[in-house]
Amino acid sequence: MTQLAIGGDRDEFVVRVVSNEMIRQRRWQQSTKQRNDLKSIASFLGECEISLASVDQFCLLMPPHSRTTVRVLGTVLTTIAWYMNRSLVIL
């Protein structure tokens, strides 16, 4: 099973891939106004040699202090999960 988890707040963005009991993660220290979350996700998946189609489950990493970023990333993941008919888990 391959999981893609994303999360972040105003100044940090995290993408994590869990596949075959191996965890790969990348953090970006950038404000929300300076970053492109979709581009970062695509870039990281390319580095991991994983396609979006091979992701079995999507996860939203939800820090307690970040409401706007969680809403934006939640919308992105909900849309992708719906389009690909995959599950979405909130962590």
C-alpha positions in Angstrom: 0.0 0.0 0.0 1.3 3.5 -0.9 0.2 6.5 1.1 0.7 10.1 0.3 0.4 12.5 3.3 0.6 16.3 3.0 0.3 19.0 5.6 1.7 22.3 6.7 1.1 25.6 8.2 1.9 29.2 7.3 5.7 28.7 7.1 6.2 25.0 6.4 4.9 22.4 4.0 5.4 18.6 4.4 5.0 15.8 1.9 5.4 12.2 3.1 5.2 9.0 1.1 4.9 5.7 2.8 5.4 2.7 0.5 6.5 -0.9 1.3 7.1 0.0 4.9 9.6 2.8 3.8 8.9 6.4 4.7 10.3 9.3 2.6 9.6 12.9 3.6 10.5 16.4 2.5 9.9 19.7 4.3 9.9 23.1 2.7 10.4 26.2 4.9 8.5 28.7 2.8 5.5 30.9 3.5 2.2 30.1 1.8 2.5 33.1 -0.5 5.9 31.9 -1.9 5.2 28.2 -2.5 3.3 26.1 -5.1 2.0 23.1 -3.2 0.9 21.1 -6.3 4.3 21.6 -7.9 6.1 20.5 -4.7 3.9 17.4 -4.5 4.6 16.5 -8.1 8.3 17.1 -7.8 8.6 14.9 -4.7 6.6 12.1 -6.2 9.0 12.2 -9.2 12.0 12.0 -6.9 10.4 9.0 -5.2 9.6 7.5 -8.6 6.0 7.1 -7.7 3.1 8.2 -9.8 -0.1 9.7 -8.5 -2.0 6.8 -10.0 -0.1 4.4 -7.7 -1.1 6.1 -4.5 -3.7 3.9 -2.6 -4.6 6.3 0.2 -4.3 10.0 0.8 -3.7 11.5 4.2 -4.0 15.1 5.5 -1.6 16.0 8.2 -3.5 18.4 10.4 -1.5 20.5 12.9 -3.7 22.1 15.6 -2.7 25.7 14.8 -3.2 26.0 11.1 -6.7 26.4 9.9 -6.4 28.1 6.5 -3.6 25.9 5.2 -5.5 22.8 6.3 -8.6 23.9 4.5 -6.6 24.5 1.3 -4.7 21.3 1.4 -7.8 19.4 2.5 -9.6 20.7 -0.6 -6.7 19.7 -2.8 -6.5 16.2 -1.3 -10.3 15.7 -1.3 -10.5 16.6 -5.0 -7.6 14.3 -6.0 -8.9 11.4 -3.8 -12.5 11.8 -5.2 -11.2 12.0 -8.8 -9.0 8.9 -8.4 -11.7 7.0 -6.3 -9.3 6.6 -3.3 -9.7 7.1 0.4 -8.7 10.2 2.4 -7.7 10.0 6.0 -7.2 12.9 8.4 -4.2 12.5 10.8 
